[in-house]
Amino acid sequence: MAEPAASTYENIQRPVSVAIVSKGRPDVLDDTLESVFRQTVRPHQVIVVVTAPEDLPRKPWGDAVQILFAPAGTSVQRNKALEVIPLSVDFVAYFDDDVELRPDYLEQALLFFERNPNSVALSGRLIGDGQITREEGRRRLEAYAHKNEVRGLYHSAGDLHSLHGCNMVIRRAFLDYEKFDENLALYGFAEDYDLSMRLERYGRVGKFARCVAVHLAWPHGRVNEVQRGYCLIANQWYCIKKGTVHVPPFQAQIWYWNVVVRRMIFATIRQILRRNRACDWKGRLKGALLALTDIARGRCDPRRVLELEEPAKATQSGSGQ
C-alpha cells in the first residue's frame, strides 16, 4: 500500500470517508486505491462497492479497504456505501474507479469546508477528462502547481457549477435526506446533476479549483452503447419532469432540446460519418432514438435501460460521467 504523504495542515480533524463504486475493472480500481492512499489526509474509511467477486481489487488491501456488494448501478452502489458510513463522519468523498487524485485533494476539500460552512458539496478541477492513460494523468498532476490567485477558485452558479460524479465531496448529514436517485439506473447519467439540484436546498454546491484530479474515463465496464444513448436522452428528461433543474421549467425545456438533444444527436451522427470505431456510435444513436420515441409516446423512463442489456457487446462505456 502506498504511504500517505504528510499533511501540510496539522489541524484537520474532520473525518472523511471515501466511497468508490466499480464494475468489471479491478486493475483500474487498484490504481485508484493507490491514489487514495497517497492522500495527505488519511480517510477515516475506504469503501469499495462492487457487483460481483470478479470486480474485486486484485491487490491484498486487507482491512484498509471495506468491500460491499450491490446490484449494478452507480446510484444503487453509492447509496449502499452510505449504509456503513457512521454518523460521526463529517464528509463523504465519492470517486469513480478511474480517477487519479492530486495528493492534497482531500486536504484542500476539508480546508475549504472549514472556511465555508454554508457549502454542502463540491467537486474539484479536472486537468484531464477522458482518453488519458494512468501514466499521463500522474505526469500532469506531478507537473501541476497551485496558483496564488484567490478569486475564481469556487463556482456555485451557472451551467457548470453542479457536481461531477467522478469526484464529489459531500457533507455526510445531508446524504441522510438526499440520496442518489436509483431510478437513474446502471450508468446513472445525470445522477450527479440531480443530486446537486437537491442539495442546493441546504446550501452552496459548486466546483473548487484547488481540489485537482484527472478522470481517465476508462472505456470499459458498465453499459453498452445502446444503453448509454438511451441514458443520455432519457435521464435528463427525467430530471426536467421531476423539477431538479438549474433554470426555470420553460428555460429547462429549451436547454434540453437545444443543448442536450441536438448536440448529442449531431455529435453522434458526425462520428458515424467519420467511421470512428472508438465505440459503437450506431448503437448509441439507436439508444438515443429509442428514448426520443419513448418521450413522444409519453412513456420515457430511465429504468427502461434495464431492458436494453446486451452483455455480448465488445465496446462498453465506463462508470464515470
PATORKE-67819 format. One line per field, with one value per residue (C-alpha): x, y, z. Coordinates in steps of 0.02 Angstrom, whole numbers, plus 50000, padded with zeros to 5 digits. Example, Ala and Ser with C-alpha at 12.3 -4.5 7.8 and 13.67 -1.06 7.14 Angstrom:
BEGIN
u 50615	50684
v 49775	49947
w 50390	50357
***
This chain:
BEGIN
u 50000	50061	50113	50015	50113	50124	49986	50036	49888	49906	49740	49620	49516	49358	49340	49305	49255	49296	49174	49218	49097	49164	49114	49222	49390	49488	49659	49599	49519	49683	49773	49637	49651	49838	49795	49675	49804	49931	49820	49898	49741	49708	49524	49425	49374	49387	49238	49230	49060	49064	48933	49019	49177	49262	49253	49359	49528	49673	49793	49780	49716	49659	49567	49618	49475	49297	49212	49024	48916	48765	48665	48745	48712	48809	48662	48625	48807	48839	48687	48748	48913	48819	48743	48910	48972	48944	48857	49017	49095	49078	49110	49092	49204	49135	49261	49246	49362	49460	49521	49693	49697	49823	49890	49814	49639	49554	49657	49604	49422	49420	49506	49375	49230	49309	49316	49146	49018	48874	48939	48869	48959	49098	49185	49362	49453	49491	49652	49611	49446	49442	49560	49704	49816	49854	50036	49991	49869	50005	50126	50001	49967	50152	50181	50031	50059	49925	49923	49919	49754	49615	49473	49383	49427	49248	49096	48924	48816	48793	48779	48940	48928	48847	48942	49043	49008	49188	49242	49122	49143	48979	48933	48877	48725	48634	48650	48526	48396	48452	48516	48561	48406	48404	48280	48433	48485	48650	48763	48664	48697	48642	48637	48766	48666	48505	48586	48667	48500	48425	48574	48561	48408	48529	48675	48800	48856	48998	49169	49329	49487	49610	49543	49632	49610	49618	49473	49534	49356	49409	49308	49255	49140	48963	48845	48836	48815	48629	48602	48717	48624	48459	48526	48598	48425	48306	48393	48395	48215	48176	48262	48156	47995	48038	48095	48278	48347	48454	48340	48151	48045	48020	48206	48244	48143	48234	48402	48359	48304	48433	48585	48561	48466	48528	48711	48709	48620	48727	48890	48846	48799	48963	49062	48965	49001	49185	49183	49256	49272	49317	49146	48980	48914	48771	48717	48723	48615	48493	48476	48451	48315	48228	48225	48155	48020	47975	47963	47844	47738	47738	47822	48004	48079	48265	48235	48195	48381	48374	48278	48417	48554	48669	48806	48893	48938	49126	49137	49071	49057	49134	49063	49101	49006
v 50000	50174	50275	50438	50599	50710	50838	51019	51065	50982	51037	50947	50840	50816	50633	50593	50425	50379	50276	50203	50106	49987	49855	49748	49838	49776	49832	50010	50006	49956	50105	50223	50149	50185	50365	50374	50306	50435	50574	50693	50670	50487	50441	50376	50228	50175	50080	49991	49936	49805	49697	49526	49438	49463	49652	49644	49731	49615	49684	49622	49781	49689	49791	49953	49933	49885	49783	49786	49705	49785	49771	49858	50044	50196	50264	50097	50064	50237	50226	50056	50133	50260	50119	50083	50262	50312	50472	50529	50552	50731	50708	50576	50581	50486	50442	50343	50194	50278	50440	50496	50624	50756	50703	50855	50835	50786	50909	51053	50998	50992	51161	51235	51167	51228	51405	51396	51321	51367	51250	51073	50990	51016	50937	50978	51038	50907	50939	50791	50707	50559	50465	50482	50343	50325	50368	50528	50576	50556	50659	50800	50801	50798	50948	51044	51182	51283	51464	51605	51679	51695	51741	51625	51467	51421	51423	51394	51468	51448	51297	51213	51228	51060	50912	50799	50618	50559	50666	50733	50778	50799	50838	50672	50740	50794	50624	50557	50670	50671	50505	50461	50430	50244	50270	50330	50151	50071	50206	50333	50478	50644	50570	50699	50842	50781	50767	50938	51023	50940	50978	51163	51169	51161	51269	51303	51172	51205	51168	51211	51230	51180	51002	50935	50768	50678	50573	50436	50396	50217	50146	49979	49918	49972	49983	49953	50099	50070	50090	50239	50326	50296	50365	50521	50570	50492	50536	50725	50719	50632	50772	50902	50808	50793	50975	50953	51082	51238	51353	51386	51249	51338	51377	51198	51134	51248	51200	51015	51011	51136	51081	50904	50825	50923	50919	50737	50678	50781	50735	50551	50561	50653	50510	50382	50477	50487	50299	50322	50149	50204	50143	50082	50251	50170	50083	50249	50331	50187	50209	50396	50374	50244	50372	50508	50387	50349	50535	50558	50413	50479	50325	50379	50305	50293	50119	50056	50048	49884	49809	49855	49748	49669	49583	49519	49693	49713	49901	49961	50129	50168	50205	50388	50538
w 50000	49961	50112	50133	50121	50273	50287	50274	50383	50551	50625	50507	50623	50519	50469	50288	50215	50035	49931	49761	49651	49520	49396	49285	49300	49452	49388	49358	49531	49614	49538	49601	49775	49769	49730	49878	49999	49942	50009	50135	50242	50282	50258	50406	50297	50115	50045	49878	49814	49676	49592	49592	49654	49485	49513	49671	49675	49640	49770	49951	50034	50190	50322	50238	50114	50160	50022	49991	49857	49774	49612	49463	49452	49512	49613	49696	49734	49804	49917	49976	50033	50139	50242	50327	50348	50530	50579	50663	50491	50430	50244	50109	49956	49807	49672	49510	49496	49355	49434	49488	49629	49672	49844	49931	49854	50018	50118	50007	50015	50205	50218	50102	50204	50366	50294	50206	50324	50207	50072	50070	49924	49797	49651	49601	49447	49314	49219	49108	49069	48953	48836	48959	49022	49207	49174	49081	49220	49351	49248	49232	49419	49463	49350	49417	49545	49634	49579	49705	49645	49773	49655	49538	49633	49677	49561	49636	49497	49310	49197	49254	49442	49478	49548	49434	49479	49460	49608	49741	49924	50018	50198	50272	50364	50205	50124	50250	50169	49988	49922	49744	49638	49600	49458	49361	49330	49281	49205	49306	49189	49269	49444	49496	49420	49501	49672	49653	49623	49777	49888	49844	49957	50104	50048	49911	49787	49667	49596	49689	49586	49723	49727	49574	49486	49320	49256	49141	49081	49054	48907	48977	49114	49148	48998	48811	48691	48659	48845	48853	48711	48797	48963	48883	48820	48948	49111	49088	49026	49190	49287	49196	49234	49419	49428	49477	49356	49374	49273	49269	49184	49017	49002	49051	48904	48782	48857	48845	48663	48600	48700	48763	48618	48468	48515	48564	48405	48286	48375	48364	48179	48145	48222	48120	47959	48006	48033	48205	48280	48456	48511	48442	48384	48288	48448	48542	48408	48417	48605	48588	48457	48567	48709	48595	48534	48715	48754	48606	48670	48848	48919	48938	49096	49139	49211	49036	49007	49103	48957	48835	48908	48778	48878	48722	48660	48642	48672	48839	48924	49092	49262	49259	49188
***
